[in-house]
Amino acid sequence: MTTARSYISLCSVLFALLISLDARARDLLPSITNKAERDQVLRPQDFPSDEALEQAGAVIGEVVIDINDIFATDTPDEDATLFRLANALHIDTKKSVIAQQLLFQPGEKYSQQKLEETERLLRSRRYLLDVRVYPFAYHDGRVDVRVRTREVWTLHPGVSFGRSGGANSTGVLIEELNLFGYGKQLGLNYKSTVDRKTTILDYQDPQLFGSRWNLTAQLGNNSDGHKNFFAIERPFYSLDTRWSAGIRLLDDRRVDSIYDLGVARNQYDARLRSGTAYAGWSNGLQDHFVSRWTAGVSYDDNQYALIANSANSNFVPASRKLVYPWVNYELVEDQYRKLENLNQIGRAEDLGLGWRANAFAGIASPKFGADRKALVWGGGFSHSATPSESEIAILTASISGRAENSTMQNTLT
């Protein structure tokens, strides 16, 4: 009872503190409304419409990249010592990093679709709060375009603590989403749970050597094993991208436990190794739709073994080794809407609307090195719409599974 009272008392103090902070929030932090007004973009008066520019055969002229600080300290709302300090400590994104991601170049035909998609591509980067791409001058058949980005604080430290089932869990995290302004992500994460202690070093480079290739590397050291992941991929980074390719590798070893009333009754060794190599092709954006085909081969080896001290071997999962070529078809509709305060407060987000669909099939066989014959399959579709300014309607369905000896395995819907 004493513990419960102390917990309630602590919650009351925290609640009162939050009310106090909320009352002072208007004075301490810039409002979301002010940020939206500050970032609003107006085309120059009497500026030709995008349709008129495209019909006139206008081409891209000068491309100006403006990198804006986290806080606009030249405005009264954000002229504060704390905000000036944040701007000074933060390393802004390099202009070259932004330029390498643009879907248009000087001399190319002006396209409203490419400007809008460039906004979406850049907004997907976690190191940018928002992006505006818009024409600001037109002369001699050339359209000058401005790319304006707003920075966000990218150094994220974190500490967590929890208690469940009589056992404590702790965690410490530090990650930088924009290492030295080059768009690279580096993180170190330590977790201690009832099952294991884990230290993970994670590195992500979405523009390897300034290209469209992505690199992801994760090294994990566990008290009961390890987890290492590596991937190098060139995705369909835009709707009009014609090809993709990549390789993904995973090596995961750990000891899994089965609990009964908070007590580990069984333990088994899990060794999971997988790899995928693939290549994809597409005819690009046609009539507001994109069709993509991807073919590849996957290796999926899951081996389980009972720990010597465990009492019941019936709880050990069955080992499985699948090696199979596969093909995937994807359909995407070019329909998006920019929203704010959807999943994240004060951040612009792009919601994909219209139709999305995919279908996947692969055949595993001992001829390829698998331990069985199997048909690996899956597919799904979705349709999203916004009936009004405050409503989002989403229809979605998916199914996946594996067919072995005329029976279905691991079917999910």
C-alpha positions as a Markdown table, in Angstrom:
| # | Residue | x | y | z |
|---|---|---|---|---|
| 1 | Met | 0.0 | 0.0 | 0.0 |
| 2 | Thr | 2.9 | 2.4 | 0.8 |
| 3 | Thr | 4.4 | 1.8 | -2.6 |
| 4 | Ala | 1.0 | 2.5 | -4.3 |
| 5 | Arg | 0.6 | 5.8 | -2.3 |
| 6 | Ser | 4.1 | 6.9 | -3.1 |
| 7 | Tyr | 3.4 | 6.2 | -6.8 |
| 8 | Ile | 0.2 | 8.2 | -6.8 |
| 9 | Ser | 1.9 | 11.1 | -5.0 |
| 10 | Leu | 4.7 | 11.1 | -7.5 |
| 11 | Cys | 2.3 | 11.1 | -10.4 |
| 12 | Ser | 0.4 | 14.1 | -8.8 |
| 13 | Val | 3.6 | 16.1 | -8.5 |
| 14 | Leu | 4.6 | 15.3 | -12.1 |
| 15 | Phe | 1.1 | 16.2 | -13.3 |
| 16 | Ala | 1.3 | 19.6 | -11.5 |
| 17 | Leu | 4.7 | 20.2 | -13.0 |
| 18 | Leu | 3.4 | 19.5 | -16.5 |
| 19 | Ile | 0.6 | 22.0 | -16.0 |
| 20 | Ser | 3.1 | 24.6 | -14.8 |
| 21 | Leu | 5.3 | 24.0 | -17.8 |
| 22 | Asp | 2.4 | 24.0 | -20.2 |
| 23 | Ala | 1.3 | 27.4 | -18.8 |
| 24 | Arg | 4.8 | 28.8 | -19.6 |
| 25 | Ala | 5.2 | 27.0 | -23.0 |
| 26 | Arg | 4.0 | 30.0 | -25.0 |
| 27 | Asp | 6.8 | 32.2 | -23.5 |
| 28 | Leu | 9.5 | 29.6 | -23.8 |
| 29 | Leu | 9.0 | 27.9 | -27.1 |
| 30 | Pro | 8.0 | 29.0 | -30.6 |
| 31 | Ser | 4.4 | 28.0 | -31.5 |
| 32 | Ile | 3.6 | 25.6 | -34.3 |
| 33 | Thr | 1.4 | 28.2 | -35.8 |
| 34 | Asn | 4.2 | 30.8 | -35.9 |
| 35 | Lys | 6.5 | 28.2 | -37.6 |
| 36 | Ala | 3.9 | 27.4 | -40.2 |
| 37 | Glu | 3.4 | 31.1 | -41.0 |
| 38 | Arg | 7.2 | 31.7 | -41.1 |
| 39 | Asp | 7.7 | 28.9 | -43.6 |
| 40 | Gln | 4.8 | 29.8 | -45.9 |
| 41 | Val | 5.9 | 30.2 | -49.5 |
| 42 | Leu | 4.2 | 32.6 | -51.9 |
| 43 | Arg | 4.9 | 32.6 | -55.6 |
| 44 | Pro | 5.7 | 36.0 | -57.0 |
| 45 | Gln | 2.7 | 37.9 | -58.3 |
| 46 | Asp | 1.8 | 37.4 | -62.0 |
| 47 | Phe | 4.1 | 34.3 | -62.0 |
| 48 | Pro | 3.1 | 31.8 | -64.8 |
| 49 | Ser | 1.4 | 28.7 | -63.6 |
| 50 | Asp | 3.2 | 25.3 | -63.6 |
| 51 | Glu | 1.0 | 24.2 | -66.4 |
| 52 | Ala | 1.8 | 27.2 | -68.5 |
| 53 | Leu | 5.6 | 26.8 | -67.8 |
| 54 | Glu | 5.5 | 23.2 | -68.9 |
| 55 | Gln | 3.4 | 23.9 | -72.1 |
| 56 | Ala | 5.9 | 26.7 | -73.0 |
| 57 | Gly | 8.8 | 24.2 | -72.8 |
| 58 | Ala | 10.6 | 26.1 | -70.0 |
| 59 | Val | 13.8 | 24.6 | -68.6 |
| 60 | Ile | 15.4 | 24.7 | -65.2 |
| 61 | Gly | 17.7 | 27.7 | -64.8 |
| 62 | Glu | 19.5 | 28.5 | -61.6 |
| 63 | Val | 19.0 | 26.3 | -58.6 |
| 64 | Val | 19.4 | 28.1 | -55.3 |
| 65 | Ile | 19.7 | 26.1 | -52.1 |
| 66 | Asp | 18.9 | 27.9 | -48.8 |
| 67 | Ile | 19.8 | 26.1 | -45.6 |
| 68 | Asn | 17.8 | 27.6 | -42.6 |
| 69 | Asp | 18.8 | 27.2 | -39.0 |
| 70 | Ile | 16.7 | 25.3 | -36.5 |
| 71 | Phe | 15.4 | 28.5 | -35.0 |
| 72 | Ala | 14.9 | 31.8 | -36.8 |
| 73 | Thr | 16.5 | 34.0 | -34.2 |
| 74 | Asp | 16.0 | 37.1 | -36.3 |
| 75 | Thr | 12.3 | 37.0 | -35.5 |
| 76 | Pro | 10.9 | 38.1 | -32.1 |
| 77 | Asp | 9.2 | 34.7 | -31.4 |
| 78 | Glu | 12.5 | 32.8 | -31.5 |
| 79 | Asp | 15.0 | 35.5 | -30.4 |
| 80 | Ala | 16.1 | 33.7 | -27.2 |
| 81 | Thr | 19.5 | 32.8 | -25.8 |
| 82 | Leu | 18.7 | 29.0 | -25.7 |
| 83 | Phe | 17.7 | 29.0 | -29.4 |
| 84 | Arg | 20.8 | 31.0 | -30.5 |
| 85 | Leu | 22.9 | 28.4 | -28.5 |
| 86 | Ala | 21.2 | 25.5 | -30.3 |
| 87 | Asn | 21.9 | 27.1 | -33.7 |
| 88 | Ala | 25.5 | 27.6 | -32.8 |
| 89 | Leu | 26.0 | 24.1 | -31.6 |
| 90 | His | 24.2 | 22.4 | -34.5 |
| 91 | Ile | 26.1 | 21.7 | -37.7 |
| 92 | Asp | 23.9 | 22.6 | -40.7 |
| 93 | Thr | 23.5 | 20.2 | -43.6 |
| 94 | Lys | 26.0 | 20.8 | -46.4 |
| 95 | Lys | 24.5 | 22.2 | -49.6 |
| 96 | Ser | 26.2 | 19.5 | -51.6 |
| 97 | Val | 24.2 | 16.9 | -49.7 |
| 98 | Ile | 20.9 | 18.6 | -50.7 |
| 99 | Ala | 22.1 | 19.1 | -54.3 |
| 100 | Gln | 22.9 | 15.4 | -54.7 |
| 101 | Gln | 19.3 | 14.4 | -53.9 |
| 102 | Leu | 17.5 | 16.8 | -56.3 |
| 103 | Leu | 15.5 | 15.1 | -59.0 |
| 104 | Phe | 16.1 | 17.9 | -61.5 |
| 105 | Gln | 19.1 | 19.7 | -62.8 |
| 106 | Pro | 19.7 | 23.0 | -64.7 |
| 107 | Gly | 18.9 | 22.6 | -68.4 |
| 108 | Glu | 16.3 | 20.0 | -67.9 |
| 109 | Lys | 12.6 | 20.6 | -68.7 |
| 110 | Tyr | 10.6 | 22.2 | -65.9 |
| 111 | Ser | 8.3 | 19.7 | -64.2 |
| 112 | Gln | 6.0 | 20.5 | -61.3 |
| 113 | Gln | 5.9 | 16.7 | -60.5 |
| 114 | Lys | 9.6 | 16.6 | -60.1 |
| 115 | Leu | 9.7 | 19.6 | -57.8 |
| 116 | Glu | 6.9 | 18.2 | -55.6 |
| 117 | Glu | 8.6 | 14.7 | -55.5 |
| 118 | Thr | 11.9 | 16.3 | -54.5 |
| 119 | Glu | 10.2 | 18.0 | -51.6 |
| 120 | Arg | 8.8 | 14.6 | -50.5 |
| 121 | Leu | 12.2 | 12.9 | -50.9 |
| 122 | Leu | 14.0 | 15.6 | -48.8 |
| 123 | Arg | 11.3 | 15.7 | -46.2 |
| 124 | Ser | 11.7 | 11.9 | -45.6 |
| 125 | Arg | 15.2 | 12.7 | -44.2 |
| 126 | Arg | 15.1 | 12.8 | -40.4 |
| 127 | Tyr | 17.7 | 15.5 | -40.3 |
| 128 | Leu | 15.3 | 18.0 | -42.0 |
| 129 | Leu | 12.2 | 19.5 | -40.4 |
| 130 | Asp | 10.6 | 20.8 | -43.6 |
| 131 | Val | 11.4 | 21.5 | -47.2 |
| 132 | Arg | 10.0 | 23.9 | -49.8 |
| 133 | Val | 10.9 | 23.6 | -53.5 |
| 134 | Tyr | 9.4 | 26.3 | -55.7 |
| 135 | Pro | 10.1 | 28.6 | -58.7 |
| 136 | Phe | 10.9 | 32.2 | -58.0 |
| 137 | Ala | 12.0 | 33.7 | -61.3 |
| 138 | Tyr | 11.2 | 33.2 | -65.0 |
| 139 | His | 13.2 | 34.7 | -67.8 |
| 140 | Asp | 14.4 | 33.8 | -71.3 |
| 141 | Gly | 12.6 | 30.5 | -71.1 |
| 142 | Arg | 14.3 | 29.5 | -67.9 |
| 143 | Val | 12.8 | 28.9 | -64.5 |
| 144 | Asp | 15.0 | 29.6 | -61.4 |
| 145 | Val | 14.1 | 27.3 | -58.6 |
| 146 | Arg | 14.7 | 27.7 | -54.8 |
| 147 | Val | 15.2 | 24.8 | -52.5 |
| 148 | Arg | 14.6 | 25.9 | -48.9 |
| 149 | Thr | 15.2 | 23.5 | -46.0 |
| 150 | Arg | 14.9 | 23.9 | -42.3 |
| 151 | Glu | 17.2 | 22.2 | -39.9 |
| 152 | Val | 16.2 | 20.1 | -36.9 |
| 153 | Trp | 18.2 | 19.1 | -33.8 |
| 154 | Thr | 19.8 | 15.8 | -34.7 |
| 155 | Leu | 21.7 | 14.7 | -31.6 |
| 156 | His | 19.4 | 12.4 | -29.7 |
| 157 | Pro | 20.5 | 11.0 | -26.3 |
| 158 | Gly | 18.1 | 8.8 | -24.4 |
| 159 | Val | 17.7 | 6.9 | -21.1 |
| 160 | Ser | 15.0 | 4.3 | -20.3 |
| 161 | Phe | 14.1 | 2.3 | -17.3 |
| 162 | Gly | 11.3 | -0.2 | -16.7 |
| 163 | Arg | 10.3 | -3.0 | -14.4 |
| 164 | Ser | 8.0 | -5.9 | -15.3 |
| 165 | Gly | 7.6 | -9.4 | -13.8 |
| 166 | Gly | 10.0 | -8.6 | -11.0 |
| 167 | Ala | 12.9 | -7.8 | -13.4 |
| 168 | Asn | 14.4 | -4.5 | -14.4 |
| 169 | Ser | 15.2 | -3.3 | -17.9 |
| 170 | Thr | 17.4 | -0.3 | -18.7 |
| 171 | Gly | 18.6 | 1.4 | -21.8 |
| 172 | Val | 21.0 | 4.1 | -22.9 |
| 173 | Leu | 21.0 | 5.6 | -26.4 |
| 174 | Ile | 22.9 | 8.2 | -28.3 |
| 175 | Glu | 22.5 | 8.9 | -32.0 |
| 176 | Glu | 23.4 | 11.6 | -34.4 |
| 177 | Leu | 21.2 | 11.8 | -37.5 |
| 178 | Asn | 23.3 | 14.2 | -39.5 |
| 179 | Leu | 27.0 | 13.5 | -38.8 |
| 180 | Phe | 29.0 | 16.6 | -39.4 |
| 181 | Gly | 26.3 | 17.8 | -41.8 |
| 182 | Tyr | 26.8 | 15.0 | -44.3 |
| 183 | Gly | 23.4 | 13.3 | -43.7 |
| 184 | Lys | 25.0 | 10.1 | -42.2 |
| 185 | Gln | 23.5 | 8.5 | -39.1 |
| 186 | Leu | 25.6 | 7.0 | -36.3 |
| 187 | Gly | 24.2 | 5.5 | -33.2 |
| 188 | Leu | 25.2 | 3.6 | -30.1 |
| 189 | Asn | 22.5 | 1.7 | -28.1 |
| 190 | Tyr | 22.9 | -0.3 | -24.9 |
| 191 | Lys | 20.0 | -2.4 | -23.5 |
| 192 | Ser | 19.7 | -4.7 | -20.5 |
| 193 | Thr | 16.6 | -6.9 | -20.2 |
| 194 | Val | 15.7 | -10.1 | -18.5 |
| 195 | Asp | 16.8 | -12.0 | -21.5 |
| 196 | Arg | 20.1 | -10.4 | -22.4 |
| 197 | Lys | 22.4 | -7.4 | -22.5 |
| 198 | Thr | 22.9 | -5.9 | -25.9 |
| 199 | Thr | 25.3 | -3.2 | -27.3 |
| 200 | Ile | 24.5 | -2.1 | -30.8 |
| 201 | Leu | 26.6 | 0.2 | -33.1 |
| 202 | Asp | 24.5 | 1.4 | -36.1 |
| 203 | Tyr | 25.7 | 3.4 | -39.1 |
| 204 | Gln | 23.5 | 4.5 | -42.1 |
| 205 | Asp | 24.7 | 6.4 | -45.2 |
| 206 | Pro | 21.7 | 7.2 | -47.5 |
| 207 | Gln | 24.1 | 8.7 | -50.1 |
| 208 | Leu | 27.2 | 6.5 | -50.3 |
| 209 | Phe | 30.0 | 8.5 | -51.9 |
| 210 | Gly | 27.4 | 11.1 | -53.1 |
| 211 | Ser | 25.5 | 8.5 | -55.1 |
| 212 | Arg | 22.0 | 7.0 | -54.9 |
| 213 | Trp | 23.3 | 3.9 | -53.1 |
| 214 | Asn | 22.4 | 3.4 | -49.4 |
| 215 | Leu | 24.6 | 1.7 | -46.9 |
| 216 | Thr | 23.4 | 0.3 | -43.6 |
| 217 | Ala | 25.7 | -1.5 | -41.1 |
| 218 | Gln | 24.8 | -2.8 | -37.7 |
| 219 | Leu | 27.1 | -4.5 | -35.2 |
| 220 | Gly | 25.4 | -6.0 | -32.2 |
| 221 | Asn | 27.2 | -7.7 | -29.3 |
| 222 | Asn | 24.9 | -9.7 | -26.9 |
| 223 | Ser | 25.6 | -11.4 | -23.6 |
| 224 | Asp | 24.3 | -14.6 | -25.3 |
| 225 | Gly | 25.4 | -14.1 | -28.9 |
| 226 | His | 25.5 | -11.4 | -31.5 |
| 227 | Lys | 23.4 | -9.7 | -34.2 |
| 228 | Asn | 25.1 | -8.2 | -37.3 |
| 229 | Phe | 23.3 | -6.7 | -40.3 |
| 230 | Phe | 24.7 | -5.3 | -43.6 |
| 231 | Ala | 22.9 | -3.9 | -46.6 |
| 232 | Ile | 24.0 | -1.9 | -49.7 |
| 233 | Glu | 21.1 | -0.9 | -51.9 |
| 234 | Arg | 20.1 | 1.4 | -54.7 |
| 235 | Pro | 16.3 | 1.7 | -54.2 |
| 236 | Phe | 13.6 | 3.1 | -56.5 |
| 237 | Tyr | 14.3 | 6.5 | -55.0 |
| 238 | Ser | 11.8 | 8.3 | -57.2 |
| 239 | Leu | 8.7 | 7.4 | -59.2 |
| 240 | Asp | 10.6 | 7.7 | -62.5 |
| 241 | Thr | 13.6 | 5.6 | -61.4 |
| 242 | Arg | 14.2 | 2.9 | -63.9 |
| 243 | Trp | 16.2 | 0.3 | -61.9 |
| 244 | Ser | 17.2 | -0.8 | -58.4 |
| 245 | Ala | 19.5 | -3.4 | -56.9 |
| 246 | Gly | 20.8 | -4.5 | -53.6 |
| 247 | Ile | 22.2 | -7.0 | -51.1 |
| 248 | Arg | 21.1 | -7.6 | -47.5 |
| 249 | Leu | 22.8 | -9.9 | -45.0 |
| 250 | Leu | 21.8 | -10.9 | -41.5 |
| 251 | Asp | 23.6 | -13.0 | -38.8 |
| 252 | Asp | 21.8 | -13.3 | -35.5 |
| 253 | Arg | 22.6 | -15.7 | -32.7 |
| 254 | Arg | 20.9 | -15.6 | -29.3 |
| 255 | Val | 19.4 | -17.7 | -26.5 |
| 256 | Asp | 15.6 | -17.5 | -26.4 |
| 257 | Ser | 13.6 | -18.4 | -23.3 |
| 258 | Ile | 10.1 | -19.6 | -22.7 |
| 259 | Tyr | 8.5 | -18.3 | -19.5 |
| 260 | Asp | 5.9 | -19.7 | -17.2 |
| 261 | Leu | 4.6 | -17.4 | -14.4 |
| 262 | Gly | 7.8 | -15.3 | -14.8 |
| 263 | Val | 10.2 | -18.3 | -14.6 |
| 264 | Ala | 12.2 | -19.4 | -17.6 |
| 265 | Arg | 11.2 | -23.1 | -18.1 |
| 266 | Asn | 12.9 | -23.7 | -21.4 |
| 267 | Gln | 15.8 | -22.2 | -23.2 |
| 268 | Tyr | 17.0 | -22.9 | -26.8 |
| 269 | Asp | 19.8 | -21.6 | -29.0 |
| 270 | Ala | 18.6 | -19.7 | -32.0 |
| 271 | Arg | 20.9 | -19.1 | -35.0 |
| 272 | Leu | 19.3 | -17.1 | -37.7 |
| 273 | Arg | 21.1 | -16.3 | -41.0 |
| 274 | Ser | 19.6 | -14.8 | -44.1 |
| 275 | Gly | 20.7 | -13.0 | -47.2 |
| 276 | Thr | 19.0 | -11.5 | -50.3 |
| 277 | Ala | 20.3 | -10.2 | -53.6 |
| 278 | Tyr | 17.9 | -8.5 | -56.0 |
| 279 | Ala | 17.5 | -6.3 | -59.0 |
| 280 | Gly | 14.5 | -4.3 | -60.2 |
| 281 | Trp | 13.3 | -2.5 | -63.3 |
| 282 | Ser | 10.5 | -0.1 | -64.2 |
| 283 | Asn | 9.2 | 1.9 | -67.1 |
| 284 | Gly | 8.9 | 4.9 | -64.9 |
| 285 | Leu | 6.0 | 7.1 | -64.2 |
| 286 | Gln | 3.2 | 6.7 | -66.9 |
| 287 | Asp | -0.3 | 8.2 | -66.6 |
| 288 | His | 0.1 | 8.8 | -62.9 |
| 289 | Phe | 1.0 | 5.1 | -62.1 |
| 290 | Val | 4.3 | 3.3 | -61.7 |
| 291 | Ser | 4.8 | -0.5 | -62.3 |
| 292 | Arg | 7.9 | -2.1 | -60.9 |
| 293 | Trp | 9.3 | -5.6 | -61.2 |
| 294 | Thr | 11.9 | -7.0 | -58.9 |
| 295 | Ala | 13.6 | -10.4 | -59.1 |
| 296 | Gly | 16.1 | -11.9 | -56.7 |
| 297 | Val | 17.2 | -14.9 | -54.6 |
| 298 | Ser | 16.9 | -15.3 | -50.8 |
| 299 | Tyr | 18.7 | -17.5 | -48.3 |
| 300 | Asp | 16.8 | -18.0 | -45.0 |
| 301 | Asp | 18.4 | -20.4 | -42.5 |
| 302 | Asn | 16.8 | -20.7 | -39.0 |
| 303 | Gln | 18.4 | -23.3 | -36.7 |
| 304 | Tyr | 17.2 | -24.0 | -33.2 |
| 305 | Ala | 18.8 | -26.3 | -30.6 |
| 306 | Leu | 17.8 | -27.1 | -27.0 |
| 307 | Ile | 20.0 | -25.8 | -24.2 |
| 308 | Ala | 21.3 | -28.7 | -22.1 |
| 309 | Asn | 19.6 | -27.6 | -18.9 |
| 310 | Ser | 16.2 | -27.2 | -20.4 |
| 311 | Ala | 13.6 | -29.8 | -19.4 |
| 312 | Asn | 11.1 | -30.0 | -22.3 |
| 313 | Ser | 12.3 | -30.2 | -25.9 |
| 314 | Asn | 8.7 | -29.9 | -27.2 |
| 315 | Phe | 8.9 | -26.1 | -27.0 |
| 316 | Val | 11.9 | -25.9 | -29.4 |
| 317 | Pro | 10.9 | -24.4 | -32.8 |
| 318 | Ala | 11.5 | -26.5 | -35.9 |
| 319 | Ser | 14.6 | -25.6 | -37.8 |
| 320 | Arg | 14.1 | -24.4 | -41.4 |
| 321 | Lys | 16.3 | -23.7 | -44.3 |
| 322 | Leu | 14.9 | -22.0 | -47.4 |
| 323 | Val | 16.7 | -21.0 | -50.5 |
| 324 | Tyr | 14.6 | -19.6 | -53.3 |
| 325 | Pro | 14.5 | -17.4 | -56.3 |
| 326 | Trp | 11.5 | -14.9 | -56.3 |
| 327 | Val | 9.8 | -12.2 | -58.2 |
| 328 | Asn | 7.8 | -9.2 | -56.9 |
| 329 | Tyr | 5.4 | -6.8 | -58.7 |
| 330 | Glu | 4.5 | -3.4 | -57.3 |
| 331 | Leu | 2.0 | -0.8 | -58.4 |
| 332 | Val | 2.1 | 2.8 | -57.0 |
| 333 | Glu | -0.1 | 5.7 | -57.8 |
| 334 | Asp | 1.3 | 9.2 | -58.0 |
| 335 | Gln | -1.0 | 10.8 | -55.5 |
| 336 | Tyr | 0.1 | 12.5 | -52.3 |
| 337 | Arg | -1.0 | 15.0 | -49.8 |
| 338 | Lys | 1.1 | 17.1 | -47.5 |
| 339 | Leu | -0.2 | 17.2 | -43.9 |
| 340 | Glu | 1.0 | 18.6 | -40.6 |
| 341 | Asn | 0.5 | 17.3 | -37.1 |
| 342 | Leu | -0.5 | 13.9 | -38.3 |
| 343 | Asn | 1.9 | 11.6 | -36.5 |
| 344 | Gln | 4.4 | 14.2 | -35.3 |
| 345 | Ile | 3.7 | 17.6 | -33.9 |
| 346 | Gly | 4.9 | 20.6 | -35.9 |
| 347 | Arg | 6.4 | 18.4 | -38.7 |
| 348 | Ala | 5.2 | 18.2 | -42.3 |
| 349 | Glu | 4.4 | 14.7 | -43.5 |
| 350 | Asp | 3.5 | 13.3 | -46.9 |
| 351 | Leu | 0.6 | 10.9 | -47.0 |
| 352 | Gly | 0.5 | 8.5 | -50.0 |
| 353 | Leu | -3.0 | 8.4 | -51.4 |
| 354 | Gly | -4.6 | 6.4 | -54.2 |
| 355 | Trp | -3.8 | 2.8 | -55.0 |
| 356 | Arg | -0.8 | 0.7 | -53.8 |
| 357 | Ala | -0.5 | -3.0 | -54.6 |
| 358 | Asn | 2.1 | -5.8 | -54.6 |
| 359 | Ala | 2.4 | -9.5 | -55.3 |
| 360 | Phe | 5.3 | -11.8 | -54.4 |
| 361 | Ala | 6.1 | -15.4 | -55.2 |
| 362 | Gly | 9.2 | -17.6 | -54.7 |
| 363 | Ile | 10.0 | -21.3 | -55.1 |
| 364 | Ala | 12.3 | -23.1 | -52.6 |
| 365 | Ser | 13.8 | -26.4 | -53.5 |
| 366 | Pro | 16.6 | -28.8 | -52.5 |
| 367 | Lys | 18.0 | -28.2 | -55.9 |
| 368 | Phe | 18.8 | -24.6 | -54.7 |
| 369 | Gly | 20.1 | -25.8 | -51.3 |
| 370 | Ala | 16.9 | -25.7 | -49.3 |
| 371 | Asp | 15.9 | -28.5 | -46.9 |
| 372 | Arg | 12.4 | -28.8 | -48.4 |
| 373 | Lys | 10.1 | -27.8 | -51.3 |
| 374 | Ala | 8.0 | -24.7 | -50.6 |
| 375 | Leu | 6.1 | -22.0 | -52.3 |
| 376 | Val | 6.7 | -18.6 | -50.6 |
| 377 | Trp | 4.0 | -16.1 | -51.5 |
| 378 | Gly | 2.4 | -12.9 | -50.5 |
| 379 | Gly | 0.5 | -9.8 | -51.7 |
| 380 | Gly | -1.7 | -7.0 | -50.7 |
| 381 | Phe | -3.3 | -3.7 | -51.7 |
| 382 | Ser | -4.3 | -0.4 | -50.1 |
| 383 | His | -6.3 | 2.6 | -51.1 |
| 384 | Ser | -6.2 | 5.9 | -49.2 |
| 385 | Ala | -8.3 | 9.0 | -49.6 |
| 386 | Thr | -9.1 | 12.2 | -47.8 |
| 387 | Pro | -12.9 | 12.8 | -47.9 |
| 388 | Ser | -12.4 | 16.1 | -46.1 |
| 389 | Glu | -9.7 | 18.3 | -44.5 |
| 390 | Ser | -10.0 | 16.4 | -41.2 |
| 391 | Glu | -10.6 | 12.9 | -42.4 |
| 392 | Ile | -8.5 | 10.1 | -43.8 |
| 393 | Ala | -10.0 | 6.9 | -45.1 |
| 394 | Ile | -7.7 | 3.9 | -45.6 |
| 395 | Leu | -8.6 | 0.5 | -47.0 |
| 396 | Thr | -5.9 | -2.1 | -46.8 |
| 397 | Ala | -5.5 | -5.9 | -47.0 |
| 398 | Ser | -2.5 | -8.2 | -47.1 |
| 399 | Ile | -1.7 | -11.9 | -46.9 |
| 400 | Ser | 1.5 | -13.9 | -46.9 |
| 401 | Gly | 2.5 | -17.4 | -46.2 |
| 402 | Arg | 4.3 | -20.6 | -47.3 |
| 403 | Ala | 2.9 | -23.7 | -48.9 |
| 404 | Glu | 4.5 | -27.0 | -48.1 |
| 405 | Asn | 3.2 | -30.5 | -49.0 |
| 406 | Ser | -0.2 | -29.0 | -49.9 |
| 407 | Thr | -0.5 | -27.3 | -46.5 |
| 408 | Met | -0.2 | -23.7 | -45.5 |
| 409 | Gln | 2.5 | -22.6 | -43.1 |
| 410 | Asn | 3.0 | -19.2 | -41.3 |
| 411 | Thr | 0.1 | -17.6 | -43.0 |
| 412 | Leu | -0.5 | -14.0 | -42.0 |
| 413 | Thr | -3.3 | -11.6 | -43.0 |
